[in-house]
Amino acid sequence: MLIRLAQPAELPYLQEIENASGEPFRDIGMPEIADDAPMALADLAENEVWVAIGAEGVPVAFIAVGDVDGATHVHQVSVHPSHARQGIGAALIEHVARSERAVTLTAFRDVPWNAPYYERLGFRAVADASPGLAGIMREEASRGLDPATRVAMILLPAQVRA
């Protein structure tokens, strides 16, 4: 699987991938997450966005990362459902985790493809979030995400498990 930086012309297609990857939330009683708007094009353009290219030569998944308090923060990772369960998400996480920096993200505690999945990749819950990470959690709460269902997580350098 080829992983490369996203091209500007691909950004609208990445929104489609994000929308499609949200659909499984309907099956677990979280339709509001499935209906949530994808990352804005401006936000995608502001971040470092890596894509996984499928056999068709088009992106099938992406990861958008930025700097938060000196760590690489995963703002979004999405895999199109037609390519799910093939290790593509793990490969994207591993790709951004190759630096000497920690990787952080926020996730739903009890959604199988969220916190439990990231734990299998080596992430651990953060007891005391950094100021920037705490700010992200507050922003999520302001958008209606219940803080009790969310967890901030960290992967220390050289701990990724694909």
Buried (B, 14 or more C-beta within 10 A) or exposed (E): BEBEEBEEEBBEBBBEBBBBBBEBBEEBEBEEBBEBEBBEEEBBEEBBBBBBBBEEEEBBBBBBBBEBBEBBBBBBBBBBBEBBEBBBBBBBBBBBBEEEBBBBBBBBEEBEBBBEBBBEBBBEBBEEBBEBBBEBBEEBEEEEBEEEBBBBBBBBBEBBEE
